[in-house]
């Protein structure tokens, strides 16, 4: 049995419905035209006895799309409603190891997937015969994707799995574009630096608690800096951009955000109930927001 949203104001936003065990069954999005409510868009969720989920979306014209998952939660099928019923437009098939074997579209076209012995993806072959190849080099920490028209993308990682280089090679023109990342720059364990294909450098500096403090970008020989500040609880309190515009955040004694003040876009505010649910607030254009919750702390109207 569904629990319907009650007490929704006339200009309410989204409304929600749940089943007796608290699972979400429906979300309704009112649509506005000239500030007046018109039609709505609805997402419906249904469950079978083994918790297989079917997500059903209805648009404002009543057209429906279903997303169906198998008994262990894997995406199985997407269905699109037509005049005489629902028809699958994408179906996933898995092998005995649980790997995605192939996908099939509504016209029967299949895309196949092949794997290495360790389970890493080896190739992807489309219905048109286009092939993507995937190769891995554990010694060098590299993973390479190759297309059938000669493009090759190689990602290199360091000993602890951090990406250090992404290189794109064009098999037709022979051109190469690289994006590099360096860590512990100049011996600083909290400094990282990236260099894109055009040679532009961006530097990131964190504090001793690994919280980002500075981002410096080199643009047309200029150094553009964005800075960040935090309170004792580690919550972001200030962000200042290169043009000196800024965003400031305030919090209550429990660490809950009370306001977000943007020097360009305006201010947002937040109010909470005893269960830490956001019940009221204002948007950057000074519009009031009201959220209603039931006794289970499930949102009913937003």
Buried (B, 14 or more C-beta within 10 A) or exposed (E): EEBEBEEBEEEBBBBBBBBEEEEBBBBBBBEEEEEEEEBBBBBBBBBEEEEBBBBBBBBEEEEBBBBBBBEEEEBBBBBBBEEEEBEBBBBBEBEEEEEBBBBBBBEEEBBBBBBEEEEEBBBBBBBEEEBBBBBBEEEEBBBBBBEEEEBBBBBBBEEEEEBBBBBBBEEEEEEEEBBBBBBEBEEEEBBBBBBEBEEEBBBBBBEEEEBBBBBBBBEEEEEBEBBBBBEEEEBBBBBBBBEEEBBBBBBEEEEEBBBBBBBEEEBBBBBBEEEEBBBEBBEBEEEEBBBBBBEEEBBBBB
